[in-house]
Amino acid sequence: MSGDSWGQSTKQQTLTPKQRQEFPIINQWAVKFKEAVESRFPYASRYVGDTCTIRVHQPKGTNKINNMHVVEGNPELCKAAVKAIQTASDDGLLPLTPDLIGEEFPLDFKP
């Protein structure tokens, strides 16, 4: 994928000591999740400039997506992103979600 496909908040916040401790765990998970989805999303560059937010449910202890729904965004990008997430899930490529994330979380696609 060209560019960064995951939305990043540009707000500067001071992290608590606990958050600083948890950040590497969340970051490592996010990188693995992103790589897994990108490996099943070969034509993301077609959607440069578009955005899509998808809410995903991944039960604890599994690398499979249980449910997901589009929150908002470009319909074609969202359709392709859902397919990439589902394929990565079906292929067993997704990392287990850390307890810090929870079972349901949003994914922002911004190729």
Rosetta constraint file for C-alpha pairs under 8 A:
AtomPair CA 1 CA 5 HARMONIC 7.09 0.50
AtomPair CA 1 CA 38 HARMONIC 6.42 0.50
AtomPair CA 1 CA 41 HARMONIC 7.49 0.50
AtomPair CA 1 CA 42 HARMONIC 6.91 0.50
AtomPair CA 1 CA 43 HARMONIC 7.32 0.50
AtomPair CA 1 CA 44 HARMONIC 5.38 0.50
AtomPair CA 1 CA 45 HARMONIC 5.96 0.50
AtomPair CA 1 CA 111 HARMONIC 6.58 0.50
AtomPair CA 2 CA 44 HARMONIC 7.21 0.50
AtomPair CA 2 CA 45 HARMONIC 5.74 0.50
AtomPair CA 2 CA 48 HARMONIC 7.87 0.50
AtomPair CA 2 CA 111 HARMONIC 6.09 0.50
AtomPair CA 3 CA 110 HARMONIC 7.89 0.50
AtomPair CA 3 CA 111 HARMONIC 5.62 0.50
AtomPair CA 4 CA 110 HARMONIC 6.56 0.50
AtomPair CA 4 CA 111 HARMONIC 5.98 0.50
AtomPair CA 5 CA 34 HARMONIC 7.97 0.50
AtomPair CA 5 CA 108 HARMONIC 7.21 0.50
AtomPair CA 5 CA 109 HARMONIC 4.80 0.50
AtomPair CA 5 CA 110 HARMONIC 4.43 0.50
AtomPair CA 5 CA 111 HARMONIC 4.54 0.50
AtomPair CA 6 CA 34 HARMONIC 7.64 0.50
AtomPair CA 6 CA 107 HARMONIC 6.95 0.50
AtomPair CA 6 CA 108 HARMONIC 5.15 0.50
AtomPair CA 6 CA 109 HARMONIC 5.11 0.50
AtomPair CA 6 CA 110 HARMONIC 5.94 0.50
AtomPair CA 6 CA 111 HARMONIC 7.88 0.50
AtomPair CA 7 CA 107 HARMONIC 7.76 0.50
AtomPair CA 7 CA 108 HARMONIC 5.08 0.50
AtomPair CA 7 CA 109 HARMONIC 6.48 0.50
AtomPair CA 7 CA 110 HARMONIC 6.43 0.50
AtomPair CA 15 CA 19 HARMONIC 5.56 0.50
AtomPair CA 15 CA 20 HARMONIC 5.92 0.50
AtomPair CA 16 CA 20 HARMONIC 6.20 0.50
AtomPair CA 17 CA 21 HARMONIC 6.30 0.50
AtomPair CA 18 CA 22 HARMONIC 6.24 0.50
AtomPair CA 19 CA 23 HARMONIC 5.85 0.50
AtomPair CA 20 CA 24 HARMONIC 7.63 0.50
AtomPair CA 21 CA 25 HARMONIC 7.99 0.50
AtomPair CA 22 CA 26 HARMONIC 6.44 0.50
AtomPair CA 22 CA 100 HARMONIC 7.69 0.50
AtomPair CA 23 CA 27 HARMONIC 5.91 0.50
AtomPair CA 24 CA 28 HARMONIC 5.93 0.50
AtomPair CA 25 CA 29 HARMONIC 6.30 0.50
AtomPair CA 25 CA 98 HARMONIC 7.56 0.50
AtomPair CA 26 CA 30 HARMONIC 6.11 0.50
AtomPair CA 26 CA 98 HARMONIC 7.14 0.50
AtomPair CA 26 CA 100 HARMONIC 7.36 0.50
AtomPair CA 26 CA 101 HARMONIC 7.38 0.50
AtomPair CA 27 CA 31 HARMONIC 6.18 0.50
AtomPair CA 28 CA 32 HARMONIC 6.35 0.50
AtomPair CA 29 CA 33 HARMONIC 6.07 0.50
AtomPair CA 29 CA 95 HARMONIC 6.67 0.50
AtomPair CA 29 CA 96 HARMONIC 7.87 0.50
AtomPair CA 29 CA 97 HARMONIC 7.06 0.50
AtomPair CA 29 CA 98 HARMONIC 7.36 0.50
AtomPair CA 30 CA 34 HARMONIC 5.95 0.50
AtomPair CA 31 CA 35 HARMONIC 6.12 0.50
AtomPair CA 32 CA 36 HARMONIC 6.16 0.50
AtomPair CA 32 CA 94 HARMONIC 7.31 0.50
AtomPair CA 32 CA 95 HARMONIC 6.44 0.50
AtomPair CA 33 CA 37 HARMONIC 6.31 0.50
AtomPair CA 33 CA 94 HARMONIC 5.61 0.50
AtomPair CA 33 CA 95 HARMONIC 6.08 0.50
AtomPair CA 34 CA 38 HARMONIC 5.98 0.50
AtomPair CA 35 CA 39 HARMONIC 6.05 0.50
AtomPair CA 36 CA 40 HARMONIC 6.95 0.50
AtomPair CA 36 CA 88 HARMONIC 5.97 0.50
AtomPair CA 36 CA 93 HARMONIC 5.65 0.50
AtomPair CA 36 CA 94 HARMONIC 5.95 0.50
AtomPair CA 37 CA 41 HARMONIC 6.36 0.50
AtomPair CA 37 CA 84 HARMONIC 5.68 0.50
AtomPair CA 37 CA 85 HARMONIC 5.43 0.50
AtomPair CA 37 CA 87 HARMONIC 7.99 0.50
AtomPair CA 37 CA 88 HARMONIC 5.64 0.50
AtomPair CA 37 CA 94 HARMONIC 7.80 0.50
AtomPair CA 38 CA 42 HARMONIC 6.88 0.50
AtomPair CA 38 CA 84 HARMONIC 7.38 0.50
AtomPair CA 39 CA 88 HARMONIC 7.83 0.50
AtomPair CA 40 CA 84 HARMONIC 5.00 0.50
AtomPair CA 40 CA 85 HARMONIC 7.55 0.50
AtomPair CA 40 CA 87 HARMONIC 6.58 0.50
AtomPair CA 40 CA 88 HARMONIC 6.23 0.50
AtomPair CA 41 CA 80 HARMONIC 7.44 0.50
AtomPair CA 41 CA 81 HARMONIC 7.18 0.50
AtomPair CA 41 CA 84 HARMONIC 5.28 0.50
AtomPair CA 44 CA 48 HARMONIC 7.30 0.50
AtomPair CA 44 CA 77 HARMONIC 8.00 0.50
AtomPair CA 44 CA 111 HARMONIC 6.13 0.50
AtomPair CA 45 CA 111 HARMONIC 6.25 0.50
AtomPair CA 47 CA 51 HARMONIC 8.00 0.50
AtomPair CA 47 CA 77 HARMONIC 6.20 0.50
AtomPair CA 47 CA 111 HARMONIC 6.08 0.50
AtomPair CA 48 CA 110 HARMONIC 7.10 0.50
AtomPair CA 48 CA 111 HARMONIC 4.80 0.50
AtomPair CA 49 CA 110 HARMONIC 6.89 0.50
AtomPair CA 49 CA 111 HARMONIC 6.63 0.50
AtomPair CA 50 CA 73 HARMONIC 7.46 0.50
AtomPair CA 50 CA 74 HARMONIC 6.15 0.50
AtomPair CA 50 CA 77 HARMONIC 7.11 0.50
AtomPair CA 50 CA 110 HARMONIC 6.15 0.50
AtomPair CA 50 CA 111 HARMONIC 6.94 0.50
AtomPair CA 51 CA 73 HARMONIC 5.34 0.50
AtomPair CA 51 CA 74 HARMONIC 6.04 0.50
AtomPair CA 51 CA 77 HARMONIC 7.17 0.50
AtomPair CA 51 CA 108 HARMONIC 7.18 0.50
AtomPair CA 51 CA 109 HARMONIC 5.47 0.50
AtomPair CA 51 CA 110 HARMONIC 4.74 0.50
AtomPair CA 51 CA 111 HARMONIC 7.36 0.50
AtomPair CA 52 CA 70 HARMONIC 7.58 0.50
AtomPair CA 52 CA 71 HARMONIC 7.66 0.50
AtomPair CA 52 CA 72 HARMONIC 5.78 0.50
AtomPair CA 52 CA 73 HARMONIC 4.00 0.50
AtomPair CA 52 CA 74 HARMONIC 5.91 0.50
AtomPair CA 52 CA 75 HARMONIC 7.94 0.50
AtomPair CA 52 CA 77 HARMONIC 6.54 0.50
AtomPair CA 52 CA 78 HARMONIC 5.50 0.50
AtomPair CA 52 CA 108 HARMONIC 5.78 0.50
AtomPair CA 52 CA 109 HARMONIC 5.05 0.50
AtomPair CA 52 CA 110 HARMONIC 6.83 0.50
AtomPair CA 53 CA 70 HARMONIC 6.15 0.50
AtomPair CA 53 CA 71 HARMONIC 5.40 0.50
AtomPair CA 53 CA 72 HARMONIC 5.44 0.50
AtomPair CA 53 CA 73 HARMONIC 6.20 0.50
AtomPair CA 53 CA 78 HARMONIC 7.52 0.50
AtomPair CA 53 CA 106 HARMONIC 6.55 0.50
AtomPair CA 53 CA 107 HARMONIC 5.52 0.50
AtomPair CA 53 CA 108 HARMONIC 4.47 0.50
AtomPair CA 53 CA 109 HARMONIC 6.22 0.50
AtomPair CA 54 CA 68 HARMONIC 6.73 0.50
AtomPair CA 54 CA 69 HARMONIC 5.65 0.50
AtomPair CA 54 CA 70 HARMONIC 4.39 0.50
AtomPair CA 54 CA 71 HARMONIC 5.37 0.50
AtomPair CA 54 CA 72 HARMONIC 7.28 0.50
AtomPair CA 54 CA 78 HARMONIC 7.50 0.50
AtomPair CA 54 CA 82 HARMONIC 7.71 0.50
AtomPair CA 54 CA 106 HARMONIC 5.59 0.50
AtomPair CA 54 CA 107 HARMONIC 5.20 0.50
AtomPair CA 54 CA 108 HARMONIC 6.59 0.50
AtomPair CA 55 CA 68 HARMONIC 5.44 0.50
AtomPair CA 55 CA 69 HARMONIC 5.42 0.50
AtomPair CA 55 CA 70 HARMONIC 6.30 0.50
AtomPair CA 55 CA 71 HARMONIC 6.50 0.50
AtomPair CA 55 CA 104 HARMONIC 6.91 0.50
AtomPair CA 55 CA 105 HARMONIC 5.64 0.50
AtomPair CA 55 CA 106 HARMONIC 4.28 0.50
AtomPair CA 55 CA 107 HARMONIC 6.21 0.50
AtomPair CA 56 CA 65 HARMONIC 7.02 0.50
AtomPair CA 56 CA 66 HARMONIC 7.86 0.50
AtomPair CA 56 CA 67 HARMONIC 6.06 0.50
AtomPair CA 56 CA 68 HARMONIC 4.30 0.50
AtomPair CA 56 CA 69 HARMONIC 6.75 0.50
AtomPair CA 56 CA 104 HARMONIC 5.47 0.50
AtomPair CA 56 CA 105 HARMONIC 5.46 0.50
AtomPair CA 56 CA 106 HARMONIC 6.07 0.50
AtomPair CA 56 CA 107 HARMONIC 7.27 0.50
AtomPair CA 57 CA 65 HARMONIC 5.92 0.50
AtomPair CA 57 CA 66 HARMONIC 5.55 0.50
AtomPair CA 57 CA 67 HARMONIC 5.08 0.50
AtomPair CA 57 CA 68 HARMONIC 5.91 0.50
AtomPair CA 57 CA 103 HARMONIC 5.51 0.50
AtomPair CA 57 CA 104 HARMONIC 4.30 0.50
AtomPair CA 57 CA 105 HARMONIC 6.69 0.50
AtomPair CA 58 CA 62 HARMONIC 7.14 0.50
AtomPair CA 58 CA 63 HARMONIC 7.20 0.50
AtomPair CA 58 CA 64 HARMONIC 6.16 0.50
AtomPair CA 58 CA 65 HARMONIC 4.57 0.50
AtomPair CA 58 CA 66 HARMONIC 5.46 0.50
AtomPair CA 58 CA 67 HARMONIC 7.21 0.50
AtomPair CA 58 CA 97 HARMONIC 7.26 0.50
AtomPair CA 58 CA 103 HARMONIC 5.11 0.50
AtomPair CA 58 CA 104 HARMONIC 6.29 0.50
AtomPair CA 59 CA 64 HARMONIC 7.51 0.50
AtomPair CA 59 CA 65 HARMONIC 7.25 0.50
AtomPair CA 59 CA 66 HARMONIC 6.74 0.50
AtomPair CA 59 CA 103 HARMONIC 5.28 0.50
AtomPair CA 60 CA 96 HARMONIC 7.09 0.50
AtomPair CA 60 CA 97 HARMONIC 6.51 0.50
AtomPair CA 60 CA 99 HARMONIC 7.78 0.50
AtomPair CA 60 CA 102 HARMONIC 7.89 0.50
AtomPair CA 60 CA 103 HARMONIC 6.23 0.50
AtomPair CA 61 CA 96 HARMONIC 6.18 0.50
AtomPair CA 61 CA 97 HARMONIC 7.59 0.50
AtomPair CA 62 CA 96 HARMONIC 5.89 0.50
AtomPair CA 62 CA 97 HARMONIC 7.99 0.50
AtomPair CA 63 CA 89 HARMONIC 6.54 0.50
AtomPair CA 63 CA 92 HARMONIC 6.01 0.50
AtomPair CA 63 CA 93 HARMONIC 7.05 0.50
AtomPair CA 63 CA 94 HARMONIC 5.06 0.50
AtomPair CA 63 CA 95 HARMONIC 5.62 0.50
AtomPair CA 63 CA 96 HARMONIC 5.17 0.50
AtomPair CA 63 CA 97 HARMONIC 7.71 0.50
AtomPair CA 64 CA 89 HARMONIC 4.83 0.50
AtomPair CA 64 CA 90 HARMONIC 6.76 0.50
AtomPair CA 64 CA 92 HARMONIC 6.65 0.50
AtomPair CA 64 CA 94 HARMONIC 6.93 0.50
AtomPair CA 65 CA 86 HARMONIC 7.02 0.50
AtomPair CA 65 CA 89 HARMONIC 5.79 0.50
AtomPair CA 68 CA 82 HARMONIC 7.83 0.50
AtomPair CA 70 CA 78 HARMONIC 6.76 0.50
AtomPair CA 73 CA 77 HARMONIC 7.56 0.50
AtomPair CA 73 CA 78 HARMONIC 6.55 0.50
AtomPair CA 74 CA 78 HARMONIC 6.00 0.50
AtomPair CA 75 CA 79 HARMONIC 6.05 0.50
AtomPair CA 76 CA 80 HARMONIC 6.26 0.50
AtomPair CA 77 CA 81 HARMONIC 5.97 0.50
AtomPair CA 78 CA 82 HARMONIC 6.01 0.50
AtomPair CA 79 CA 83 HARMONIC 6.30 0.50
AtomPair CA 80 CA 84 HARMONIC 6.21 0.50
AtomPair CA 81 CA 85 HARMONIC 6.13 0.50
AtomPair CA 81 CA 109 HARMONIC 7.60 0.50
AtomPair CA 82 CA 86 HARMONIC 6.04 0.50
AtomPair CA 83 CA 87 HARMONIC 6.02 0.50
AtomPair CA 84 CA 88 HARMONIC 6.11 0.50
AtomPair CA 85 CA 89 HARMONIC 6.11 0.50
AtomPair CA 86 CA 90 HARMONIC 5.99 0.50
AtomPair CA 87 CA 91 HARMONIC 6.00 0.50
AtomPair CA 88 CA 92 HARMONIC 6.30 0.50
AtomPair CA 88 CA 93 HARMONIC 5.27 0.50
AtomPair CA 88 CA 94 HARMONIC 6.26 0.50
AtomPair CA 89 CA 93 HARMONIC 6.02 0.50
AtomPair CA 89 CA 94 HARMONIC 5.82 0.50
AtomPair CA 97 CA 101 HARMONIC 6.55 0.50
AtomPair CA 97 CA 102 HARMONIC 7.11 0.50
AtomPair CA 97 CA 103 HARMONIC 7.14 0.50
AtomPair CA 98 CA 102 HARMONIC 6.99 0.50
AtomPair CA 99 CA 103 HARMONIC 7.99 0.50
AtomPair CA 101 CA 105 HARMONIC 7.12 0.50
